[in-house]
Amino acid sequence: MDTPDLDRLTLLERAQLLHDATLRRHDMTMAALREIQAWQQSLIETLTGITATLTQTLAAIKDMLDRGNGH
């Protein structure tokens, strides 16, 4: 069944609108992923700092235990 050019143009316009909407959703999703990535990087830096502090604290405790009660 042949479709008049006007109907084809309408189909093309609909396809373009769908494509544009898909791109907008993709852009929004990518922006959200970038925010999550930045938050994750911040969290990694915080946890790295906590790990360094705990490592030093554990080393100090081990040193004190190795010395025993004799100071």
C-alpha positions in Angstrom: 0.0 0.0 0.0 1.5 3.3 -1.1 1.6 6.1 1.5 1.2 9.7 0.3 4.3 11.9 0.7 2.5 13.9 3.4 2.1 10.7 5.5 5.7 9.8 4.9 6.8 13.2 6.1 4.6 12.8 9.1 6.3 9.5 9.8 9.7 11.1 9.4 8.8 13.9 11.7 7.6 11.5 14.3 10.8 9.5 14.0 12.8 12.7 14.3 10.8 13.7 17.5 11.4 10.3 18.9 15.1 10.5 18.1 15.4 13.9 19.7 13.6 12.7 22.8 15.9 9.7 23.0 19.0 12.0 22.8 17.6 14.3 25.5 17.1 11.3 27.8 20.6 10.0 27.0 22.1 13.4 27.8 20.2 13.5 31.1 21.3 9.9 31.9 24.9 10.8 31.1 24.8 13.9 33.3 23.4 11.8 36.2 26.2 9.2 35.6 28.8 12.0 35.7 27.4 13.2 39.0 27.5 9.7 40.4 31.1 9.3 39.2 32.1 12.6 40.9 30.4 11.4 44.1 32.1 8.1 43.9 35.5 9.7 43.4 35.0 11.9 46.5 34.0 8.8 48.5 37.1 6.9 47.4 39.3 9.9 48.5 37.5 10.0 51.8 37.9 6.2 52.3 41.6 6.4 51.3 42.1 9.0 54.0 40.3 6.9 56.6 42.4 3.9 55.6 45.6 5.8 56.0 44.6 7.0 59.5 43.5 3.6 60.6 46.8 2.1 59.3 48.8 4.5 61.4 46.6 3.9 64.4 46.9 0.2 64.1 50.7 0.5 63.7 50.8 2.6 66.9 48.7 0.0 68.8 50.9 -2.8 67.6 54.0 -0.9 68.7 52.5 -0.4 72.2 51.6 -4.1 72.4 55.1 -5.2 71.3 56.6 -3.0 74.1 54.4 -4.7 76.7 54.0 -3.3 80.2 57.6 -2.2 80.5 56.9 1.0 78.5 
